[in-house]
Amino acid sequence: MIGRRESVSGAHFAFTDRWGGVSAAPYEELNLGGAVGDTPQAVRANRELAAGALGLEAQAVVWMRQIHGADVVVVDAPWGDRPAPEADAVVTTRRGLALAVLTADCVPVLLADPVAGVVAAAHAGRPGMVAGVVPAAVRAMTELGAVPDRIVARTGPAVCGRCYEVPEAMRAEVAAVEPAAHAETSWGTPALDVSAGVHAQLDRLGVCDRVQSPVCTRESKDHFSYRRDRATGRLAGYVWLD
């Protein structure tokens, strides 16, 4: 259920795998995405199971309506009955409030400055990386008192550069913005490495404490992958402060 979990100076980071939930095929088992065709009842149950495994209240987790952009929303409370806003990053200074990001090949980016008491979760797919969602999230954090060289960054399971095949023209377009994303598949065709691009952006911003997940979602049967399966569930990354 929780594929990876880490705590650093009171900041907590966690990434789910696909197991331990109640969803039926093709979303089996722990689908946490509410807009992929799964039943709302199953998604609610899965979110409660995942939150419980992390010692969180499901109702206190902040989700986004992700649109592959670079909009950042600063939050200080759960949405409650209000619809979640369209955004690809959320930031908070409220301790105990967990921020969540959904992925199934895109890069989930979790950020925390435990000293300033600021955390962020960002959804960095190819369009979001190009648009600058991660730099936008870091800027929002610094406006709230974070310092880049204190920020702890963890990125979760995502499709790797050996597996993310794209047309040559797309690779050239993305690499013109972020050269580190230029890649080649294991079979010798043009590809993109979005995780490498995200980490290059963080490095330029002065974020040094970074860890990248070694898991490729397309290769791992323990993780959801849109590129592999099309109809599938969504993983989640969570970040919060004590």
Secondary structure as GFF3:
##gff-version 3
##sequence-region A 1 242
A	DSSP	beta_strand	2	8	.	.	.	ID=ss1
A	DSSP	beta_strand	11	16	.	.	.	ID=ss2
A	DSSP	alpha_helix	40	53	.	.	.	ID=ss3
A	DSSP	three_ten_helix	58	60	.	.	.	ID=ss4
A	DSSP	beta_strand	61	62	.	.	.	ID=ss5
A	DSSP	beta_strand	72	75	.	.	.	ID=ss6
A	DSSP	beta_strand	89	92	.	.	.	ID=ss7
A	DSSP	beta_strand	98	103	.	.	.	ID=ss8
A	DSSP	beta_strand	107	113	.	.	.	ID=ss9
A	DSSP	beta_strand	118	124	.	.	.	ID=ss10
A	DSSP	alpha_helix	126	131	.	.	.	ID=ss11
A	DSSP	alpha_helix	133	143	.	.	.	ID=ss12
A	DSSP	three_ten_helix	148	150	.	.	.	ID=ss13
A	DSSP	beta_strand	152	155	.	.	.	ID=ss14
A	DSSP	alpha_helix	168	177	.	.	.	ID=ss15
A	DSSP	three_ten_helix	179	181	.	.	.	ID=ss16
A	DSSP	beta_strand	182	184	.	.	.	ID=ss17
A	DSSP	beta_strand	190	192	.	.	.	ID=ss18
A	DSSP	alpha_helix	194	205	.	.	.	ID=ss19
A	DSSP	beta_strand	209	212	.	.	.	ID=ss20
A	DSSP	alpha_helix	226	229	.	.	.	ID=ss21
A	DSSP	beta_strand	235	241	.	.	.	ID=ss22
###
